Amino acid sequence: MSEFTVRRAVAEDSKRLTRLVRSSRAYRGDYGAMVEGYQVGGAYIEHHPVFVAVDANDRVLGFYALLLDEAELDLAFVADSAQGLGIGRLLMEHMTGRARAAGLTAVRVVAHPPAEEFYLRTGAVRTGTVPAAGRVHWDRPELRYTLA
């Protein structure tokens, strides 16, 4: 298994993170509307805690974005080619550590339906459902990581 590290994202990572989001096979078919035209902008990366998992060659394998003011996981993606390597678990452990360090006691997640099982396996608990609205034409599971 290769070595992975987690580092703070920088604005220059914007194109790579955007490509990861837009190419995710989890958002094909009906779910494609969610990421169509989506961009992880440099200003967003500089304003929020965004962290990337990279390999020894600085290849982006996954990332997450935590909104501290809202105590919410805003984005979490693992490259299709890196699925099953423990990258997602590594990122969620890192995220919960950063959230604790920031004084949060819980982190909310509004999940992409196919990702719900992943969040449950990494310690989140289902708390409800967010109804379809806007460009999202399906209900989404609401979960919470309790940090206290």
C-alpha positions as a LaTeX table, in Angstrom:
\begin{tabular}{lrrr}
\hline
Residue & $x$ (\AA) & $y$ (\AA) & $z$ (\AA) \\
\hline
Met1 & 0.00 & 0.00 & 0.00 \\
Ser2 & 1.26 & 3.48 & $-0.83$ \\
Glu3 & 1.83 & 6.18 & 1.73 \\
Phe4 & $-0.80$ & 8.88 & 1.94 \\
Thr5 & $-0.63$ & 12.22 & 3.66 \\
Val6 & $-3.23$ & 14.85 & 4.38 \\
Arg7 & $-2.30$ & 18.47 & 3.77 \\
Arg8 & $-4.13$ & 21.78 & 3.68 \\
Ala9 & $-5.43$ & 22.54 & 0.21 \\
Val10 & $-4.21$ & 25.68 & $-1.53$ \\
Ala11 & $-5.94$ & 27.78 & $-4.18$ \\
Glu12 & $-3.77$ & 26.16 & $-6.86$ \\
Asp13 & $-5.51$ & 22.83 & $-6.08$ \\
Ser14 & $-8.81$ & 24.26 & $-7.36$ \\
Lys15 & $-8.72$ & 22.66 & $-10.81$ \\
Arg16 & $-7.75$ & 19.24 & $-9.47$ \\
Leu17 & $-10.46$ & 19.27 & $-6.81$ \\
Thr18 & $-13.05$ & 20.46 & $-9.31$ \\
Arg19 & $-12.06$ & 17.68 & $-11.72$ \\
Leu20 & $-12.35$ & 15.11 & $-8.93$ \\
Val21 & $-15.88$ & 16.30 & $-8.10$ \\
Arg22 & $-17.09$ & 16.46 & $-11.68$ \\
Ser23 & $-15.64$ & 13.08 & $-12.66$ \\
Ser24 & $-16.92$ & 11.15 & $-9.64$ \\
Arg25 & $-18.81$ & 8.07 & $-10.80$ \\
Ala26 & $-21.09$ & 8.54 & $-7.76$ \\
Tyr27 & $-22.60$ & 11.52 & $-9.60$ \\
Arg28 & $-23.44$ & 9.93 & $-12.92$ \\
Gly29 & $-26.94$ & 9.53 & $-14.29$ \\
Asp30 & $-29.69$ & 11.29 & $-12.39$ \\
Tyr31 & $-27.20$ & 12.58 & $-9.82$ \\
Gly32 & $-25.19$ & 14.41 & $-12.50$ \\
Ala33 & $-27.18$ & 17.62 & $-12.00$ \\
Met34 & $-25.55$ & 18.04 & $-8.59$ \\
Val35 & $-22.05$ & 18.52 & $-10.00$ \\
Glu36 & $-22.77$ & 19.92 & $-13.44$ \\
Gly37 & $-20.79$ & 23.14 & $-13.69$ \\
Tyr38 & $-19.65$ & 22.81 & $-10.06$ \\
Gln39 & $-16.34$ & 24.41 & $-9.16$ \\
Val40 & $-14.22$ & 24.23 & $-6.04$ \\
Gly41 & $-12.85$ & 27.74 & $-6.30$ \\
Gly42 & $-9.60$ & 29.11 & $-4.99$ \\
Ala43 & $-11.38$ & 31.63 & $-2.76$ \\
Tyr44 & $-13.47$ & 28.83 & $-1.24$ \\
Ile45 & $-10.31$ & 26.82 & $-0.53$ \\
Glu46 & $-8.61$ & 29.79 & 1.11 \\
His47 & $-11.66$ & 30.69 & 3.23 \\
His48 & $-12.59$ & 27.24 & 4.56 \\
Pro49 & $-10.61$ & 24.36 & 6.03 \\
Val50 & $-10.15$ & 22.21 & 2.93 \\
Phe51 & $-7.76$ & 19.28 & 3.21 \\
Val52 & $-6.51$ & 16.88 & 0.55 \\
Ala53 & $-5.19$ & 13.35 & 0.79 \\
Val54 & $-2.22$ & 12.99 & $-1.54$ \\
Asp55 & 0.21 & 10.27 & $-2.48$ \\
Ala56 & 4.01 & 10.59 & $-2.56$ \\
Asn57 & 3.76 & 12.35 & $-5.94$ \\
Asp58 & 1.22 & 14.90 & $-4.62$ \\
Arg59 & $-1.55$ & 13.25 & $-6.65$ \\
Val60 & $-4.89$ & 14.22 & $-5.10$ \\
Leu61 & $-6.69$ & 11.08 & $-3.96$ \\
Gly62 & $-9.50$ & 12.76 & $-2.04$ \\
Phe63 & $-10.47$ & 15.84 & $-0.09$ \\
Tyr64 & $-12.95$ & 17.32 & 2.34 \\
Ala65 & $-14.18$ & 20.79 & 3.22 \\
Leu66 & $-15.39$ & 21.67 & 6.71 \\
Leu67 & $-17.56$ & 24.71 & 7.35 \\
Leu68 & $-16.65$ & 25.73 & 10.88 \\
Asp69 & $-19.35$ & 28.39 & 11.33 \\
Glu70 & $-22.05$ & 25.90 & 10.36 \\
Ala71 & $-20.34$ & 22.86 & 11.94 \\
Glu72 & $-20.96$ & 21.02 & 8.69 \\
Leu73 & $-19.00$ & 18.80 & 6.35 \\
Asp74 & $-19.62$ & 20.57 & 3.05 \\
Leu75 & $-17.69$ & 18.38 & 0.62 \\
Ala76 & $-16.03$ & 14.98 & 0.79 \\
Phe77 & $-14.78$ & 13.11 & $-2.25$ \\
Val78 & $-12.41$ & 10.24 & $-2.93$ \\
Ala79 & $-11.11$ & 9.69 & $-6.46$ \\
Asp80 & $-12.69$ & 6.68 & $-8.14$ \\
Ser81 & $-9.23$ & 5.14 & $-8.61$ \\
Ala82 & $-8.51$ & 5.47 & $-4.87$ \\
Gln83 & $-11.75$ & 3.92 & $-3.57$ \\
Gly84 & $-11.22$ & 1.09 & $-1.09$ \\
Leu85 & $-7.72$ & 2.20 & $-0.01$ \\
Gly86 & $-8.78$ & 3.79 & 3.29 \\
Ile87 & $-8.57$ & 7.36 & 1.98 \\
Gly88 & $-12.14$ & 8.21 & 2.97 \\
Arg89 & $-11.65$ & 6.87 & 6.49 \\
Leu90 & $-8.37$ & 8.79 & 6.78 \\
Leu91 & $-10.09$ & 12.00 & 5.70 \\
Met92 & $-13.00$ & 11.55 & 8.14 \\
Glu93 & $-10.59$ & 10.90 & 11.02 \\
His94 & $-8.67$ & 14.02 & 10.04 \\
Met95 & $-11.89$ & 16.04 & 9.72 \\
Thr96 & $-13.20$ & 15.02 & 13.13 \\
Gly97 & $-9.81$ & 15.84 & 14.66 \\
Arg98 & $-9.81$ & 19.30 & 13.07 \\
Ala99 & $-13.41$ & 19.88 & 14.16 \\
Arg100 & $-12.57$ & 18.93 & 17.77 \\
Ala101 & $-9.53$ & 21.21 & 17.71 \\
Ala102 & $-11.80$ & 24.05 & 16.52 \\
Gly103 & $-14.08$ & 23.47 & 19.53 \\
Leu104 & $-16.96$ & 21.81 & 17.69 \\
Thr105 & $-18.96$ & 19.15 & 19.52 \\
Ala106 & $-20.66$ & 17.74 & 16.41 \\
Val107 & $-20.46$ & 17.95 & 12.64 \\
Arg108 & $-23.55$ & 17.75 & 10.41 \\
Val109 & $-23.45$ & 15.91 & 7.10 \\
Val110 & $-26.10$ & 16.12 & 4.40 \\
Ala111 & $-25.02$ & 13.12 & 2.37 \\
His112 & $-25.26$ & 12.01 & $-1.20$ \\
Pro113 & $-27.60$ & 8.99 & $-0.82$ \\
Pro114 & $-25.07$ & 6.40 & $-2.08$ \\
Ala115 & $-22.53$ & 7.70 & 0.47 \\
Glu116 & $-24.72$ & 7.19 & 3.54 \\
Glu117 & $-23.29$ & 3.75 & 4.36 \\
Phe118 & $-19.75$ & 5.14 & 4.23 \\
Tyr119 & $-20.58$ & 7.84 & 6.78 \\
Leu120 & $-22.29$ & 5.31 & 9.04 \\
Arg121 & $-19.21$ & 3.03 & 8.87 \\
Thr122 & $-16.97$ & 5.95 & 9.86 \\
Gly123 & $-18.95$ & 6.88 & 12.96 \\
Ala124 & $-21.75$ & 9.15 & 11.85 \\
Val125 & $-25.31$ & 8.57 & 13.02 \\
Arg126 & $-28.41$ & 9.20 & 10.90 \\
Thr127 & $-30.45$ & 12.07 & 12.32 \\
Gly128 & $-33.04$ & 12.70 & 9.62 \\
Thr129 & $-33.76$ & 13.44 & 5.99 \\
Val130 & $-33.34$ & 16.64 & 4.01 \\
Pro131 & $-36.16$ & 16.90 & 1.46 \\
Ala132 & $-35.51$ & 17.46 & $-2.24$ \\
Ala133 & $-35.16$ & 21.12 & $-3.20$ \\
Gly134 & $-33.77$ & 23.19 & $-6.07$ \\
Arg135 & $-31.43$ & 21.25 & $-8.34$ \\
Val136 & $-31.55$ & 18.29 & $-5.97$ \\
His137 & $-34.56$ & 16.18 & $-6.92$ \\
Trp138 & $-34.13$ & 13.49 & $-4.27$ \\
Asp139 & $-34.21$ & 13.34 & $-0.49$ \\
Arg140 & $-30.81$ & 13.19 & 1.20 \\
Pro141 & $-29.83$ & 11.54 & 4.47 \\
Glu142 & $-28.81$ & 13.87 & 7.28 \\
Leu143 & $-26.14$ & 12.52 & 9.62 \\
Arg144 & $-24.02$ & 13.73 & 12.51 \\
Tyr145 & $-20.57$ & 12.98 & 13.83 \\
Thr146 & $-20.68$ & 13.53 & 17.60 \\
Leu147 & $-17.28$ & 14.71 & 18.82 \\
Ala148 & $-17.74$ & 15.27 & 22.54 \\
\hline
\end{tabular}
